[in-house]
Amino acid sequence: MEVCKGSECLKVELIAYSLPKDGNVDKLVAESGAISHAPHFKELNEERVKNLIELLKDLGHESVFEHACFTFRVEGISRICTHQLVRHRLASYTQQSQRYVKLKNPIFIAPESIMDSNFAEEYLELLEKASELYRKMVEGGIRKEDARFALPQSIETKIVITMNARELRHFIVLRCDKSAQWEIRAMAREMLRLAYEVAPILFQDLYAKYLKNTD
Ligand SMILES: Cc1cc2nc3c(=O)[nH]c(=O)nc-3n(C[C@H](O)[C@H](O)[C@H](O)COP(=O)(O)OP(=O)(O)OC[C@H]3O[C@@H](n4cnc5c(N)ncnc54)[C@H](O)[C@@H]3O)c2cc1C
């Protein structure tokens, strides 16, 4: 058994995103949006791209943002976190299966509040006991899909997430907020940081609100 304290094992990678043949994500979105008010498709310079994306944000015409997609690979998070994540319905997910994958060395995510408290020892004993029972049951012929009922929700999982930019912005607003739970907030902040790197205009406002000066 392994235990990750807080977000120390969290790993978020941006493995794919929409790139036009010529340009970047911001340009893709702006040039798609521009056709609504132009007789022909046309290329926009950087200033026009910026102005148009800001205008679309101000007007709330965010359907244009759906032309850009982002795919993230996430590991080092608990099933508690992914349970919250998959409530976001306008995204695509593929998650490691506990029916098909035998957890040879279960990893658990443990909140700092518990690990730094007097309950840490008792909590770790519980995780150890759950891992041991899971192992014994699988080796004793209980199917993995049933043996997993012994595992706490804090078990680590891996997931691939694809969101378009409109949904990603919505997700970030809800999950980077201070009211969000610490684990999904840490993941959302990483997703914002990575999205901002490749689409600085699309995510400028959210980066300024949730990440700048808070790193
Ligand atoms: C701080 C926090 C606390 C929470 N606590 C709880 C809780 O205690 N219990 C609980 O059950 N959930 C809780 N949630 C989850 C929350 O209720 C939402 O299910 C979750 O945030 C997904 O939001 P969403 O529906 O806006 O997003 P998405 O599913 O990503 O949808 C994006 C947007 O698309 C539109 N949309 C999507 N589907 C439909 C539809 N069927 N009909 C109409 N419009 C649609 C809506 O405009 C929606 O905002 C919490 C969320 C947060 C951020």
The ligand as a MOL file (V3000), in Angstrom:
LIG
                    3D

  0  0  0     0  0            999 V3000
M  V30 BEGIN CTAB
M  V30 COUNTS 53 58 0 0 0
M  V30 BEGIN ATOM
M  V30 1 C -18.7300 23.8420 -4.5410 0
M  V30 2 C -19.6360 22.7760 -5.0870 0
M  V30 3 C -20.4050 22.0210 -4.2240 0
M  V30 4 C -21.2540 21.0290 -4.7350 0
M  V30 5 N -22.0060 20.2740 -3.8710 0
M  V30 6 C -22.8580 19.3450 -4.3540 0
M  V30 7 C -23.6930 18.5700 -3.4910 0
M  V30 8 O -23.6680 18.7310 -2.2820 0
M  V30 9 N -24.4850 17.6220 -4.0210 0
M  V30 10 C -24.5690 17.4300 -5.3930 0
M  V30 11 O -25.3350 16.5680 -5.8360 0
M  V30 12 N -23.7920 18.1270 -6.2270 0
M  V30 13 C -22.9510 19.0800 -5.7630 0
M  V30 14 N -22.1780 19.7970 -6.6220 0
M  V30 15 C -22.2300 19.4810 -8.0500 0
M  V30 16 C -23.1020 20.4920 -8.8320 0
M  V30 17 O -24.4350 20.4780 -8.3690 0
M  V30 18 C -23.0710 20.1820 -10.3240 0
M  V30 19 O -23.6270 18.8990 -10.5530 0
M  V30 20 C -21.6770 20.1910 -10.8870 0
M  V30 21 O -20.9610 21.3050 -10.4340 0
M  V30 22 C -21.7650 20.2530 -12.4230 0
M  V30 23 O -22.2110 21.5440 -12.7710 0
M  V30 24 P -23.0470 21.8360 -14.0670 0
M  V30 25 O -24.3020 21.0440 -14.0800 0
M  V30 26 O -23.1910 23.3270 -14.1880 0
M  V30 27 O -21.9950 21.3910 -15.1690 0
M  V30 28 P -22.0870 20.5190 -16.4990 0
M  V30 29 O -22.7620 19.2280 -16.2870 0
M  V30 30 O -20.7000 20.4860 -16.9570 0
M  V30 31 O -22.9640 21.3580 -17.4730 0
M  V30 32 C -22.5150 22.6070 -18.0060 0
M  V30 33 C -23.7190 23.4780 -18.2510 0
M  V30 34 O -24.4930 22.8910 -19.3110 0
M  V30 35 C -25.8700 23.1000 -19.0360 0
M  V30 36 N -26.5210 21.7960 -18.8730 0
M  V30 37 C -25.8970 20.5930 -18.7670 0
M  V30 38 N -26.8070 19.6040 -18.6670 0
M  V30 39 C -28.0190 20.2040 -18.6920 0
M  V30 40 C -29.3400 19.7350 -18.5900 0
M  V30 41 N -29.6330 18.4390 -18.4490 0
M  V30 42 N -30.3470 20.6120 -18.6350 0
M  V30 43 C -30.1060 21.9370 -18.7910 0
M  V30 44 N -28.8580 22.4710 -18.8620 0
M  V30 45 C -27.8390 21.5990 -18.8250 0
M  V30 46 C -25.9610 23.9550 -17.7770 0
M  V30 47 O -25.9830 25.3130 -18.1380 0
M  V30 48 C -24.6570 23.6260 -17.0700 0
M  V30 49 O -24.2420 24.6360 -16.1710 0
M  V30 50 C -21.3200 20.7940 -6.1390 0
M  V30 51 C -20.5320 21.5770 -6.9950 0
M  V30 52 C -19.7080 22.5510 -6.5030 0
M  V30 53 C -18.8660 23.3600 -7.4560 0
M  V30 END ATOM
M  V30 BEGIN BOND
M  V30 1 1 1 2
M  V30 2 1 2 3
M  V30 3 2 2 52
M  V30 4 2 3 4
M  V30 5 1 4 5
M  V30 6 1 4 50
M  V30 7 2 5 6
M  V30 8 1 6 7
M  V30 9 1 6 13
M  V30 10 2 7 8
M  V30 11 1 7 9
M  V30 12 1 9 10
M  V30 13 2 10 11
M  V30 14 1 10 12
M  V30 15 2 12 13
M  V30 16 1 13 14
M  V30 17 1 14 15
M  V30 18 1 14 50
M  V30 19 1 15 16
M  V30 20 1 16 17
M  V30 21 1 16 18
M  V30 22 1 18 19
M  V30 23 1 18 20
M  V30 24 1 20 21
M  V30 25 1 20 22
M  V30 26 1 22 23
M  V30 27 1 23 24
M  V30 28 2 24 25
M  V30 29 1 24 26
M  V30 30 1 24 27
M  V30 31 1 27 28
M  V30 32 2 28 29
M  V30 33 1 28 30
M  V30 34 1 28 31
M  V30 35 1 31 32
M  V30 36 1 32 33
M  V30 37 1 33 34
M  V30 38 1 33 48
M  V30 39 1 34 35
M  V30 40 1 35 36
M  V30 41 1 35 46
M  V30 42 1 36 37
M  V30 43 1 36 45
M  V30 44 2 37 38
M  V30 45 1 38 39
M  V30 46 1 39 40
M  V30 47 2 39 45
M  V30 48 1 40 41
M  V30 49 2 40 42
M  V30 50 1 42 43
M  V30 51 2 43 44
M  V30 52 1 44 45
M  V30 53 1 46 47
M  V30 54 1 46 48
M  V30 55 1 48 49
M  V30 56 2 50 51
M  V30 57 1 51 52
M  V30 58 1 52 53
M  V30 END BOND
M  V30 END CTAB
M  END
